[in-house]
Amino acid sequence: MNQYETVFILTPVLSDEQMKEAVKKFEDILTKNGAEIVFEDFWGMRKLAYPIQKKSSGFYQLIEYKAEGSVIETIETELKRDERVLRFLTVKLDKHAVAYNEKKRRKAQEAKEAQAN
């Protein structure tokens, strides 16, 4: 199994509930096809570098997961079909990227714990 990272941008006209529903849909597609979700992160509403479909901002979502290569085709097909998705990008992570992501998450967790104390 390889590790992948998919980032997608949802249209800004969605309510919080609609946005969460869209994210849940893509998570369900991944898990139903045998993927194991390692990490997910909601980056919030961000300004786009250039307008896409006459929109200048969007909701960014990152999902990191372990899956077989055939799952990528399935999830990307669903992302293309969904009109709520403005753009998406899937990247296969090598061992260095996986180690970097784990280190980054560990540091963020330690900072959060230190802040709580």
Buried (B, 14 or more C-beta within 10 A) or exposed (E): EBBBBBBBBBBBEBEEEBBBEBBEEBBEBBBEBEBEEBEBEEEEEEEBEEEBEEEEBBBBBBBBBBBEEEBBEBBBEBBEEBEBBBBBEBEEBEEEBBEEBEEEBEEEEEEEEEEEE
